[in-house]
Amino acid sequence: MINYDLVIIGGGPAGLTAALYAGRSRLNTLLIEKMSVGGKILTSETIENYPGFPGGVSTTELMARMEAQVKELEVKITAEEAVELDCVSRIVNTGSESYQAGAVIIASGSAPRKLDVPGEKELTGRGVSYCATCDAPFFKDKRVVIVGGGNAVAEEALYLCRFAGSVNIVHRRQDLRASKILQERMLANEKIKFILNSVVTGIKGANKVSAVAIKDLVSGKEEDFACDGVFIYIGHEPATGFLKGKLQMDESGYILADEHMVTSAPGIFACGDCRKKGFYQVINACGDGAVAADSAYKFISGATHGKK
């Protein structure tokens, strides 16, 4: 058993920011990241809406800078996966090692559900996107496809219309699941077209997206639809499976935490995309991380925010 003041689970923007603030508070801190430090943001090549970088910044560069900043403060980073958390004793188990902490910050993030069709993985970041807010400016006057039918699809379609030349929504049913008012707004927008009772069966292109294969579920006919980009909105999955039954979550598995990032278990905090909230962006994930570290510091020192 190895002891730390603070253990942070997840090395995306939220976890790295939490580590930065914890290091500056001189907490003996361990950050656990199962993959590459940076998290899911690395699936996009560039981020254009992060403050301070006119014209955008490479996500690899931004995350490398964050990691370097954290390491300067002697925060330890380990490439392991948290598989179990005892919320009472605050012991994190990775399978190969156990870590006990005065406080734990969960920044495990979430991941968009995939279509799991040919070409999707290969063309992610090359026309395949899961975030219109992040990538819409790359598709100015282009023809794009959105897959899905819920509120997120409607909101992102309307946002994409500010940039794209045409927005084509592919949905497997005849009726969309988006709220009526959002449907009305989409129907009133001349840029938006609907391809209903249909599914995307493949994404095509050499080095970038050039078309999607669409199957009509009524006729069974399949044909290619030329486009420059594909935005996939069939839901997200928070990486909180190892916490099931241990913390209060919503029906989708997002952790319920207050404005101080305090969860239902004393000394356990949650931040970033694994937390239930209304807006998921890098910038507010970083804000979450800073707040979580401050709350963890106060908890460890016996001050406020989940006082012992």
Secondary structure, 3 states (H helix, E strand, C coil): CEEEEEEEECCCHHHHHHHHHHHHCCCCEEEECCCCCCHHHHHCCEECCCCCCCCCEEHHHHHHHHHHHHHHCCCEEECCCCCEEECCCCEEECCCCEEEEEEEEECCCEEECCCCCCCHHHHECCCEECCHHHHHHHHCCCEEEEECCCHHHHHHHHHHCCCCCEEEEECCCCCCCCCHHHHHHHHCCCCEEEECCEEEEEEECCCCCCEEEEEECCCCCEEEEECCEEEECCCEEECCHHHCCCCCECCCCCECCCCCCECCCCCEEECHHHECCCCCCHHHHHHHHHHHHHHHHHHHCCCCCCCC
